[in-house]
Amino acid sequence: MNIINANELKKRGVSAIESALLHDSDVAISVRGQTRFVVVNLDYFQQLREYELEKAVRDAKEDLAAGRFVVETAAQHKERIMAKYGL
């Protein structure tokens, strides 16, 4: 992963990111010596989002198969959540 420090980003702007993305799928932005942000191109980001959604569906199916779910009304759900968080 390429790393761009904040000063370079201030000087070169988006062109610093574009140059770095030519060589890698992601670029880290370093602020005061610590990596704080990661920039990816839009196609790669959309692919990551698809993976995230596929995992969420897989996890939900596993929960259903294992019986890890609750059947309740909206009002019951609201009460349960509010009690859980002390609201």
VMD Tcl script that builds the backbone (N, CA, C; Angstrom):
set m [mol new atoms 261]
animate dup $m
set s [atomselect $m all]
$s set {name element resname resid chain x y z} {
  {N N MET 1 A 0.855 -1.172 0.000}
  {CA C MET 1 A 0.000 0.000 0.000}
  {C C MET 1 A 0.899 1.233 0.000}
  {N N ASN 2 A 0.634 2.120 -0.925}
  {CA C ASN 2 A 1.345 3.394 -0.961}
  {C C ASN 2 A 0.864 4.282 0.175}
  {N N ILE 3 A 1.756 5.119 0.680}
  {CA C ILE 3 A 1.396 6.061 1.738}
  {C C ILE 3 A 1.724 7.467 1.266}
  {N N ILE 4 A 0.760 8.362 1.423}
  {CA C ILE 4 A 0.948 9.771 1.100}
  {C C ILE 4 A 0.805 10.531 2.406}
  {N N ASN 5 A 1.758 11.409 2.695}
  {CA C ASN 5 A 1.581 12.192 3.909}
  {C C ASN 5 A 0.700 13.409 3.615}
  {N N ALA 6 A 0.131 13.960 4.657}
  {CA C ALA 6 A -0.837 15.051 4.515}
  {C C ALA 6 A -0.240 16.259 3.802}
  {N N ASN 7 A 1.038 16.543 4.054}
  {CA C ASN 7 A 1.663 17.696 3.391}
  {C C ASN 7 A 1.750 17.499 1.880}
  {N N GLU 8 A 2.102 16.287 1.463}
  {CA C GLU 8 A 2.151 15.998 0.023}
  {C C GLU 8 A 0.762 16.138 -0.586}
  {N N LEU 9 A -0.250 15.676 0.142}
  {CA C LEU 9 A -1.628 15.785 -0.339}
  {C C LEU 9 A -2.029 17.247 -0.470}
  {N N LYS 10 A -1.625 18.078 0.477}
  {CA C LYS 10 A -1.930 19.514 0.403}
  {C C LYS 10 A -1.273 20.148 -0.817}
  {N N LYS 11 A -0.026 19.746 -1.096}
  {CA C LYS 11 A 0.715 20.328 -2.211}
  {C C LYS 11 A 0.194 19.854 -3.563}
  {N N ARG 12 A 0.013 18.544 -3.694}
  {CA C ARG 12 A -0.311 17.967 -5.002}
  {C C ARG 12 A -1.784 17.683 -5.205}
  {N N GLY 13 A -2.554 17.642 -4.143}
  {CA C GLY 13 A -3.986 17.404 -4.242}
  {C C GLY 13 A -4.321 16.029 -4.778}
  {N N VAL 14 A -5.382 15.972 -5.545}
  {CA C VAL 14 A -5.895 14.709 -6.064}
  {C C VAL 14 A -4.871 14.014 -6.967}
  {N N SER 15 A -4.014 14.767 -7.606}
  {CA C SER 15 A -3.021 14.131 -8.489}
  {C C SER 15 A -2.092 13.206 -7.700}
  {N N ALA 16 A -1.818 13.505 -6.434}
  {CA C ALA 16 A -0.999 12.608 -5.602}
  {C C ALA 16 A -1.708 11.277 -5.404}
  {N N ILE 17 A -3.000 11.339 -5.194}
  {CA C ILE 17 A -3.795 10.116 -5.009}
  {C C ILE 17 A -3.878 9.344 -6.317}
  {N N GLU 18 A -4.160 10.047 -7.397}
  {CA C GLU 18 A -4.259 9.389 -8.700}
  {C C GLU 18 A -2.957 8.674 -9.062}
  {N N SER 19 A -1.829 9.321 -8.831}
  {CA C SER 19 A -0.530 8.703 -9.133}
  {C C SER 19 A -0.322 7.440 -8.310}
  {N N ALA 20 A -0.637 7.515 -7.036}
  {CA C ALA 20 A -0.452 6.362 -6.157}
  {C C ALA 20 A -1.378 5.211 -6.546}
  {N N LEU 21 A -2.588 5.522 -6.974}
  {CA C LEU 21 A -3.546 4.476 -7.339}
  {C C LEU 21 A -3.193 3.779 -8.660}
  {N N LEU 22 A -2.289 4.349 -9.426}
  {CA C LEU 22 A -1.833 3.680 -10.643}
  {C C LEU 22 A -1.053 2.417 -10.309}
  {N N HIS 23 A -0.464 2.371 -9.119}
  {CA C HIS 23 A 0.409 1.271 -8.726}
  {C C HIS 23 A -0.209 0.325 -7.709}
  {N N ASP 24 A -1.307 0.708 -7.102}
  {CA C ASP 24 A -1.899 -0.102 -6.048}
  {C C ASP 24 A -3.401 0.176 -6.007}
  {N N SER 25 A -4.148 -0.713 -5.346}
  {CA C SER 25 A -5.606 -0.546 -5.294}
  {C C SER 25 A -6.046 0.374 -4.161}
  {N N ASP 26 A -5.112 0.685 -3.259}
  {CA C ASP 26 A -5.458 1.583 -2.163}
  {C C ASP 26 A -4.262 2.443 -1.784}
  {N N VAL 27 A -4.549 3.577 -1.168}
  {CA C VAL 27 A -3.524 4.528 -0.773}
  {C C VAL 27 A -3.824 4.978 0.648}
  {N N ALA 28 A -2.821 4.922 1.506}
  {CA C ALA 28 A -2.991 5.385 2.880}
  {C C ALA 28 A -2.605 6.855 2.957}
  {N N ILE 29 A -3.325 7.599 3.768}
  {CA C ILE 29 A -3.006 8.999 4.023}
  {C C ILE 29 A -2.466 9.078 5.445}
  {N N SER 30 A -1.263 9.581 5.570}
  {CA C SER 30 A -0.606 9.688 6.868}
  {C C SER 30 A -0.700 11.129 7.371}
  {N N VAL 31 A -1.114 11.272 8.624}
  {CA C VAL 31 A -1.210 12.587 9.254}
  {C C VAL 31 A -0.339 12.552 10.506}
  {N N ARG 32 A 0.669 13.405 10.522}
  {CA C ARG 32 A 1.614 13.461 11.644}
  {C C ARG 32 A 2.221 12.092 11.954}
  {N N GLY 33 A 2.548 11.369 10.894}
  {CA C GLY 33 A 3.225 10.092 11.052}
  {C C GLY 33 A 2.336 8.895 11.333}
  {N N GLN 34 A 1.036 9.109 11.437}
  {CA C GLN 34 A 0.113 8.008 11.686}
  {C C GLN 34 A -0.854 7.855 10.525}
  {N N THR 35 A -1.032 6.613 10.087}
  {CA C THR 35 A -1.983 6.355 9.016}
  {C C THR 35 A -3.381 6.601 9.546}
  {N N ARG 36 A -4.111 7.520 8.890}
  {CA C ARG 36 A -5.428 7.912 9.377}
  {C C ARG 36 A -6.553 7.575 8.403}
  {N N PHE 37 A -6.244 7.521 7.112}
  {CA C PHE 37 A -7.279 7.316 6.104}
  {C C PHE 37 A -6.761 6.388 5.019}
  {N N VAL 38 A -7.694 5.753 4.318}
  {CA C VAL 38 A -7.354 4.943 3.147}
  {C C VAL 38 A -8.266 5.388 2.015}
  {N N VAL 39 A -7.678 5.588 0.855}
  {CA C VAL 39 A -8.430 5.984 -0.333}
  {C C VAL 39 A -8.341 4.852 -1.347}
  {N N VAL 40 A -9.482 4.511 -1.936}
  {CA C VAL 40 A -9.530 3.490 -2.982}
  {C C VAL 40 A -10.303 4.044 -4.165}
  {N N ASN 41 A -10.082 3.460 -5.334}
  {CA C ASN 41 A -10.863 3.921 -6.472}
  {C C ASN 41 A -12.302 3.401 -6.350}
  {N N LEU 42 A -13.214 4.010 -7.057}
  {CA C LEU 42 A -14.638 3.714 -6.912}
  {C C LEU 42 A -14.979 2.268 -7.246}
  {N N ASP 43 A -14.395 1.717 -8.289}
  {CA C ASP 43 A -14.682 0.322 -8.661}
  {C C ASP 43 A -14.303 -0.638 -7.539}
  {N N TYR 44 A -13.144 -0.417 -6.944}
  {CA C TYR 44 A -12.690 -1.273 -5.854}
  {C C TYR 44 A -13.608 -1.113 -4.637}
  {N N PHE 45 A -13.999 0.118 -4.341}
  {CA C PHE 45 A -14.906 0.376 -3.223}
  {C C PHE 45 A -16.236 -0.347 -3.425}
  {N N GLN 46 A -16.789 -0.266 -4.624}
  {CA C GLN 46 A -18.059 -0.939 -4.900}
  {C C GLN 46 A -17.927 -2.455 -4.758}
  {N N GLN 47 A -16.796 -2.996 -5.158}
  {CA C GLN 47 A -16.545 -4.430 -5.001}
  {C C GLN 47 A -16.507 -4.796 -3.512}
  {N N LEU 48 A -15.851 -3.979 -2.703}
  {CA C LEU 48 A -15.804 -4.228 -1.262}
  {C C LEU 48 A -17.203 -4.175 -0.645}
  {N N ARG 49 A -18.013 -3.234 -1.093}
  {CA C ARG 49 A -19.390 -3.132 -0.590}
  {C C ARG 49 A -20.199 -4.374 -0.951}
  {N N GLU 50 A -20.006 -4.896 -2.165}
  {CA C GLU 50 A -20.697 -6.120 -2.562}
  {C C GLU 50 A -20.296 -7.279 -1.656}
  {N N TYR 51 A -19.010 -7.404 -1.360}
  {CA C TYR 51 A -18.540 -8.456 -0.452}
  {C C TYR 51 A -19.170 -8.296 0.926}
  {N N GLU 52 A -19.257 -7.063 1.377}
  {CA C GLU 52 A -19.838 -6.783 2.690}
  {C C GLU 52 A -21.310 -7.198 2.732}
  {N N LEU 53 A -22.051 -6.885 1.685}
  {CA C LEU 53 A -23.463 -7.257 1.623}
  {C C LEU 53 A -23.628 -8.774 1.516}
  {N N GLU 54 A -22.777 -9.422 0.722}
  {CA C GLU 54 A -22.839 -10.888 0.613}
  {C C GLU 54 A -22.584 -11.539 1.968}
  {N N LYS 55 A -21.647 -11.006 2.722}
  {CA C LYS 55 A -21.355 -11.546 4.053}
  {C C LYS 55 A -22.539 -11.338 4.990}
  {N N ALA 56 A -23.182 -10.176 4.917}
  {CA C ALA 56 A -24.340 -9.901 5.774}
  {C C ALA 56 A -25.471 -10.889 5.483}
  {N N VAL 57 A -25.707 -11.184 4.217}
  {CA C VAL 57 A -26.746 -12.149 3.845}
  {C C VAL 57 A -26.370 -13.540 4.349}
  {N N ARG 58 A -25.113 -13.926 4.156}
  {CA C ARG 58 A -24.644 -15.239 4.631}
  {C C ARG 58 A -24.799 -15.354 6.150}
  {N N ASP 59 A -24.419 -14.299 6.887}
  {CA C ASP 59 A -24.550 -14.305 8.347}
  {C C ASP 59 A -26.011 -14.410 8.769}
  {N N ALA 60 A -26.900 -13.696 8.068}
  {CA C ALA 60 A -28.329 -13.747 8.399}
  {C C ALA 60 A -28.895 -15.148 8.165}
  {N N LYS 61 A -28.486 -15.782 7.076}
  {CA C LYS 61 A -28.945 -17.144 6.798}
  {C C LYS 61 A -28.453 -18.112 7.864}
  {N N GLU 62 A -27.217 -17.949 8.294}
  {CA C GLU 62 A -26.675 -18.803 9.355}
  {C C GLU 62 A -27.433 -18.594 10.669}
  {N N ASP 63 A -27.755 -17.340 10.982}
  {CA C ASP 63 A -28.527 -17.049 12.198}
  {C C ASP 63 A -29.899 -17.708 12.140}
  {N N LEU 64 A -30.557 -17.609 10.985}
  {CA C LEU 64 A -31.872 -18.251 10.835}
  {C C LEU 64 A -31.771 -19.762 11.015}
  {N N ALA 65 A -30.794 -20.366 10.374}
  {CA C ALA 65 A -30.626 -21.820 10.455}
  {C C ALA 65 A -30.321 -22.276 11.884}
  {N N ALA 66 A -29.625 -21.451 12.649}
  {CA C ALA 66 A -29.232 -21.807 14.015}
  {C C ALA 66 A -30.282 -21.377 15.042}
  {N N GLY 67 A -31.358 -20.744 14.572}
  {CA C GLY 67 A -32.407 -20.317 15.491}
  {C C GLY 67 A -32.082 -19.058 16.285}
  {N N ARG 68 A -31.124 -18.296 15.820}
  {CA C ARG 68 A -30.746 -17.059 16.513}
  {C C ARG 68 A -31.563 -15.892 15.970}
  {N N PHE 69 A -32.839 -15.851 16.341}
  {CA C PHE 69 A -33.707 -14.759 15.931}
  {C C PHE 69 A -34.855 -14.650 16.921}
  {N N VAL 70 A -35.549 -13.533 16.869}
  {CA C VAL 70 A -36.674 -13.268 17.766}
  {C C VAL 70 A -37.876 -12.896 16.915}
  {N N VAL 71 A -39.024 -13.452 17.250}
  {CA C VAL 71 A -40.270 -13.074 16.589}
  {C C VAL 71 A -41.007 -12.169 17.554}
  {N N GLU 72 A -41.251 -10.925 17.138}
  {CA C GLU 72 A -41.922 -9.965 18.007}
  {C C GLU 72 A -42.548 -8.858 17.172}
  {N N THR 73 A -43.453 -8.121 17.786}
  {CA C THR 73 A -44.071 -6.982 17.110}
  {C C THR 73 A -43.087 -5.818 17.133}
  {N N ALA 74 A -43.403 -4.795 16.376}
  {CA C ALA 74 A -42.557 -3.602 16.358}
  {C C ALA 74 A -42.498 -2.976 17.752}
  {N N ALA 75 A -43.635 -2.955 18.442}
  {CA C ALA 75 A -43.671 -2.377 19.790}
  {C C ALA 75 A -42.805 -3.190 20.757}
  {N N GLN 76 A -42.878 -4.514 20.660}
  {CA C GLN 76 A -42.052 -5.366 21.516}
  {C C GLN 76 A -40.565 -5.160 21.214}
  {N N HIS 77 A -40.265 -5.034 19.940}
  {CA C HIS 77 A -38.878 -4.807 19.534}
  {C C HIS 77 A -38.368 -3.489 20.128}
  {N N LYS 78 A -39.182 -2.455 19.999}
  {CA C LYS 78 A -38.797 -1.147 20.539}
  {C C LYS 78 A -38.552 -1.242 22.043}
  {N N GLU 79 A -39.439 -1.896 22.765}
  {CA C GLU 79 A -39.281 -2.045 24.215}
  {C C GLU 79 A -37.996 -2.801 24.556}
  {N N ARG 80 A -37.722 -3.878 23.822}
  {CA C ARG 80 A -36.532 -4.687 24.088}
  {C C ARG 80 A -35.258 -3.880 23.852}
  {N N ILE 81 A -35.234 -3.139 22.766}
  {CA C ILE 81 A -34.041 -2.345 22.441}
  {C C ILE 81 A -33.864 -1.214 23.452}
  {N N MET 82 A -34.944 -0.555 23.808}
  {CA C MET 82 A -34.850 0.543 24.785}
  {C C MET 82 A -34.393 0.014 26.149}
  {N N ALA 83 A -34.864 -1.137 26.552}
  {CA C ALA 83 A -34.438 -1.724 27.816}
  {C C ALA 83 A -32.969 -2.110 27.767}
  {N N LYS 84 A -32.555 -2.638 26.631}
  {CA C LYS 84 A -31.155 -3.057 26.477}
  {C C LYS 84 A -30.193 -1.886 26.666}
  {N N TYR 85 A -30.589 -0.721 26.161}
  {CA C TYR 85 A -29.719 0.461 26.214}
  {C C TYR 85 A -30.118 1.441 27.318}
  {N N GLY 86 A -31.044 1.019 28.186}
  {CA C GLY 86 A -31.433 1.855 29.313}
  {C C GLY 86 A -32.103 3.153 28.925}
  {N N LEU 87 A -32.895 3.086 27.878}
  {CA C LEU 87 A -33.589 4.303 27.408}
  {C C LEU 87 A -35.018 4.362 27.881}
}
mol reanalyze $m
mol bondsrecalc $m
mol representation Tube
mol addrep $m
